[in-house]
Amino acid sequence: MDEQLANLLEAYAKAHGDYTLARLEYAMYHGAKKAPPAVSAADDAPEAALRVCWSRIEAQLDAALGCILAIERDRRRRRKPDARFVRLASSLKELDRSSRAVRWALTISESHYDI
């Protein structure tokens, strides 16, 4: 695995930890509300295995982002500030950015193999 991809996976792991904690805090504070779905961590897998599981991670992220949008719409109607939601949404957005960077690195490294 190249160094750039390893660095991006490290950033993804940090963002994943932040999202997991924010999701837990949100669920504990809003016990009656359903928390956004969990998103898998990037396993310490070889690059080939990472390519296979990354599509699953991206699908989980899409579901979590959809859930956040639904909560945001409901929150706007009520005009209730909620620091836990703000933290949850920002951590998910950072996780999504990290995921996109990893996808970019996987795509770039895949194109190098095709040459």
Secondary structure, 3 states (H helix, E strand, C coil): CCHHHHHHHHHHHHHHHHHHHHHHHHHHHCCCCCCCCCCCCCCCCCHHHHHHHHHHHHHHHHHHHHHHHHHHHHHHHHCCCCHHHHHHHHHHHHHHHHHHHHHHHHHHHHHHHHC
